[in-house]
């Protein structure tokens, strides 16, 4: 009796243990990303005298103050209602705010780009680079500059990319479980097609993407010849359909991969939804983890193209899961 209960506990421990670890890792990575990448989202932000921040900083708050004696070793992007700079910044500063005050003790070694309505610059303020005023003609502050400058400084963070990959994996796992529950039989046919004819499915998927890309390029060139735009909606709809079919193909890959992992770890049989979640999360992470570093990004791109082609080809060969591929041989009348 005890051994049976232990087996039952072990059957459910593996999948939920993996999900729990992934969730905890996601929280930890985002917490680490907030600290390392210098992203701050608060009601009020105050960098006190004697405090130092290393690396690029992105701050969003109603009031932002850099006190005298504070130091930021890197570029700074600030957005808020009132911004006061009295400290030192060893880089460029981009300010998106209603009011900006640059005090006598402020020292900016790079450029200061101000997208503000009102600017007050003290005579003793030192700006080694250029002082550029933006957004003066618009009469209002635009957050477009915040997005561009903030993203440029934030996207270089390894922890940001890793955290984004983990969140994307969790979302894909949830989507795989949902589609597996709603459309069980079509996904079984697509998964069997991937298992039995991976080369054929990959060839068909790759050929489909090449033809779609080629037709899009030809259409783009035709626009230079002043041809009408009447075909543009069809091009957009066509790529939307290909995107949805590709997503369905990825879901078809998730369940068998999850079943393989569960058997590999001796976890026994589980509901197909659990297998889809495990397979979707791990498969997504195994591909996206290569993009964490720029020098390994090509590996993830190659894996994405190969597996994506296999999944798309399986969807096409099974006609969106409505019939099996390969076709089972018909039984003869003698049988």
Steps between C-alpha positions, in 0.01 A plus 500: 500500500778735590694424182190574289451833673863588448474426128195724476680779680804463273279507190371846591817630660708528183278722281387733774851513642633615163230767473571622852872529430437686177262741674750565779778553247280748314440704812866492592613603154261794488609613843862474392424675172343792682815545703770432238342681208417802718129511429296682764123553501388698804277783611805701609868432438783666692870422453648631822835668556783247512304230318643348182335305221704304244373423151224652293197619696136528389277678752124563478348700787282802567791690660865414438787655695876446474643673806833676524777245546313215330663317210379287208772324303316446170223637283175619657144514365248682719129553455262667741330826588787681676867412464779661703864430419764608752733199485753359256429276199792352306301448184208630297176613661157488334217673686131473412311718747285806554767693694878455512736674738878466459666631816835671562663177620384291202770353276411301187797371305290405196207658318183624665187446288197667655148432376332741740270801509706695752875487559692682772878481468716651772812697397729255678361187334765315296400318181807375315300385197216669315182633656213413266143618536237272346117493486476880516280523194260225606383681813483171690736235625525186287579158643633378166845626588482323833423171328788539254763611751381274780486192280847569361650503849287214637519246220872441562421340836551122505254469787233688307525265203510194725197617698311572177579150375366342820178701490455415132551133579234507771254670267570253222457208740161633608397547137611148413293357785193699391518396134573139595188493715274667242626318186636163617453285188643745240810550716544124531501468121749784463725360772495155337592659168800669664606170659458283189608742222718778646707546185195527274326736741812716530542515122138602445517763776826646372371506142183679615700769680731546202210535257318744730815707548573500128149610410518776760831624359358497148197693619723752679699554180178537302401792722800687362339465158196689627270201494179538702491413869190289460700183574644630828211368716546155348872507579430599860231236541726239340781564748250504785379154396858373473572639846199325653585172328860528619381558856278193472799304373704601805219383725499168312868465588447581866292200606722217364805679637332523840411129489863421418623705797252340740600150392865596510473594866287195578196703591247260346183596317346845537209689342582633156453854627782454752728356231423796275585751776828329587598454137404855402691665784817293464500511118460878499779542754737266318468713187484847654785447745749527213393862438617608845848561358556657159769250397263203542187661355554328164451158663157595630407652164603183317307279742198729472504476120543121490243411765261769377515355149429150633199622699362705212547212260311265732208742512491521121541126437218413738284785367489665841457164670190393308664185360806291592830505314637265381174344394439159646479228232145391428405149601427258219167321474668166576598630842 
